């Protein structure tokens, strides 16, 4: 019973730290993570990748083999 709220808070803290490290709006992402929990992670990862691409430019390759 207590596992789900603790898991959601851990995800929110993790998203907050990841957003801070990525230069994104950390409070907004943490608040969204509190309400949606782990379901927010794919959306967060795609927004983080888009922000990185916006910062570096279109011609910069993100993934190099």
N, C-alpha and C positions, 0 to 999 in steps of 0.2 A: 504494500500500500504506500509506503514511504519512498519506494524506489523510483517511481515515475517523477515526482516533483524534484527529487535530488538529481536525477539524470537531466531534467530540463534546465535546472540551475547550473549544472556543470557545463552543459552545452552553451548556455548563455555566457558564462564566464570565458569559455574557450573561444567563442565567436568574438567577444569583446577584445580579448588579447590579440587575436588574429587580425581584427580590424584596426587596432592601434598600430600593429607592426606593419600593416599594409598602407597606412595613411588614409584610411576610410573613416567615415563617421561612426565612431565606435558605439556611442550611446544608442544611436538609431538601430544599429544591427543587434545590439544586446537586448534592446526592448522587443524587437521582432523575434529574437530567439526565445525570449521568455514566453511569448504567446504561441509560437509554433513548435518550439522544441527542435528535435533533430531533423524535422522536415525542412528546415531552413537551410541546411548545409549545402545541398546542390545549388540553390539560388545564390548563396553567399560565395561559393567557389566560382561560379560563372561571373558574378559582378566583380570579384577580385581580379579575375583574369582580364576582364574588359577594362578595368581601371589601369591595370599594368600596361595593357596595349595602348590605351589613350595617352598614358604618360610617356611611353617610349616611342610612339609613332607606328604607323602601319607597316613600314618597310622592315621593322625589326622583327626577327624571328623569335618566337617565344620558346619553341621546342626544337632543339637541335639534336639529331641522332648521334 
